[in-house]
Amino acid sequence: MAGVRQFKIAAIQVGPIARAAKREDTVKRLCGLLSKAADEGARLAVFPELTLTTFFPKWLIQSQEEVDSYFEKGDITKGPCKPLFELSKEKKIGFYLGYAELTDDGHHFNTSILVDNEGKIINKYRKVHLPGFIEPIEGIPFQQLEKRYFEYGDMGFQAVRTNPEWIDATVGMLICNDRRWPEAWRSYALQGMDLMLIGYNSVANAVGLFGDKEDKTLRQYHSDLSAKSNAYFNSCFAVSVGKCGKEEGQDLLAGSIIVDPTGRTVDQCKTEDDEVIVSEIDLDDSIIGKQKMFDFERHRRPECYTRLVEQKGTIPLPPYSPSN
Amino acid sequence: MAGVRQFKIAAIQVGPIARAAKREDTVKRLCGLLSKAADEGARLAVFPELTLTTFFPKWLIQSQEEVDSYFEKGDITKGPCKPLFELSKEKKIGFYLGYAELTDDGHHFNTSILVDNEGKIINKYRKVHLPGFIEPIEGIPFQQLEKRYFEYGDMGFQAVRTNPEWIDATVGMLICNDRRWPEAWRSYALQGMDLMLIGYNSVANAVGLFGDKEDKTLRQYHSDLSAKSNAYFNSCFAVSVGKCGKEEGQDLLAGSIIVDPTGRTVDQCKTEDDEVIVSEIDLDDSIIGKQKMFDFERHRRPECYTRLVEQKGTIPLPPYSPSN
């Protein structure tokens, strides 16, 4: 049997989640959205980063107990999120879910899972490119403390091939800031990735964090540009989905987007709240790019790329000297 | 003395060059354009890839003597191009020039040079990402035989710091197809590059080469997307300049563009012929991105990028197995 290459995929954009929201209520809300995506025929749906709670890294939280309250402990399929996995099996819809993971041995990760259409976790990813800071910055309205609350992902970029009777894809996962790092996309594409799933919580006005000129329009442009260009460079589809709206006073980017392998928009959310968009995609549209312009075997020159792994930060050239 | 960080830069788009055009006449035409850029106050001007001749890789040329006639031999500052170097010194304008280089020991490269404002070559780059084929494809109107006529660049990606009294920049150079490869940009950015110069000859309708859906609009979008996204990811200015128009029956992309470090257009050519655009840029605008979002030292994770250099082509994952 030929695998399912052409299917409907959903971006499930999620509006603000209050600090006081109960996990059970949030999961119920997410189930409603997942159910809607399934009813519209989607075989796979993509939720945002840290979907289950408010985006807590905006605050300096002194109590580790409170920090941990934003994390999922133990088997996520059996806790408060259980209804999502049951719904997946019932409605035969897979999903990407971002959440804060606290492992049994006490490690904290910004994590996403890929769940198949039988409610089974088939891949996990832990965010590699944590943005922000360990220590708070004085005098700004909201912090970005991901480097404080999370450890760097320890699983690398491991793609997964899915059951072709569900969808016949090689899936990569990234989380938020990762999407701005071409190295991350390429690491997946070198495994044949043809579908990239991304969740994000991106602040729309990063006052004090990224410079005064980064307004909401520019930040949305950057979010779109990152998905479109990297989908093109790696000839893959990309579904990039945000938690959005005014959350506890902080404005988050909306504009969740489905992008094709030529880097063009298939569909994009129009609201700043809960919104489900469903598009039919054909993964075979990724083949021509992989065979022509971005045939890595014919065109890449890894012997010229050694700086990318041999150094982390910039090593500036020595100052100009007339004798050079 | 503080270096010159704020200055005018020119993109010199060049219209079609006939197969029969004499090198002396072409150089004269280029001198006119360079002179115009200088008169408008530009300190640096960017010419296209293979600026001195028609884009000959569109043909299968059996005679090596004819192939070699498109190449520059010996000291380029002393041959037919001499007037360009004299003009540079006279008008105090530097330039990027792409040309076909035949070395004294018989090697063929697709090359660009950076010339300072005294007519002196201060850096050279040889194209790494040669597109196209070694053997012609049957039954298509125009070939893409760069892999036949050129050897892969053997100089890597070596940036250069310029005399700060002229312009105080760390300059990278790429050629055409290179701009679609994020590894190339990053290799320069890791040296502190804040200004990327690119020349191109990109076919507008690559019939038979990249798939029927790649029309002129889409190819222009990809050209722009490549410059904008990589300028953003590396927080640098980029000047990407084409040879354009209907050249010997082949339609080449125009749309030469100057991009800022936020990935936005500063200015873009509007014609499909010889056209000089001049924009004032401030290289200090590249600093904030390098210090915040794209502070490589804080945010890159090279230990996760090893696939980028350890493999050249895609190594697909094994097919799905239920036991996985």
Interface residues (C-beta under 8 A of the other chain):
Chain A: I122 V128 H129 L130 P131 Y152 G153 G156 F157 A159 V160 R161 T162 N163 P164 T170 N177 R180 W181 P182 E183 A184 R186 S187 A189 L190 Q191 G192 L209 F210 G211 K213 E214 L218 Y221 H222 L225 S226 K228 S229 N230 Y232 F233 T262 G263 R264 I288 K290 K292 M293 F294 D295 F296 E297 R298 H299 R300 R301 P302 E303 C304 Y305 T306 R307 L308 V309 E310 Q311 K312 G313 T314 I315 P316 L317 P318 P319 Y320 P322 N324
Chain B: I122 V128 H129 L130 P131 Y152 G153 G156 F157 A159 V160 R161 T162 N163 P164 T170 N177 R180 W181 P182 E183 A184 R186 S187 A189 L190 Q191 G192 L209 F210 G211 K213 E214 L218 Y221 H222 L225 S226 K228 S229 N230 Y232 F233 T262 G263 R264 I288 K290 K292 M293 F294 D295 F296 E297 R298 H299 R300 R301 P302 E303 C304 Y305 T306 R307 L308 V309 E310 Q311 K312 G313 T314 I315 P316 L317 P318 P319 Y320 P322 N324
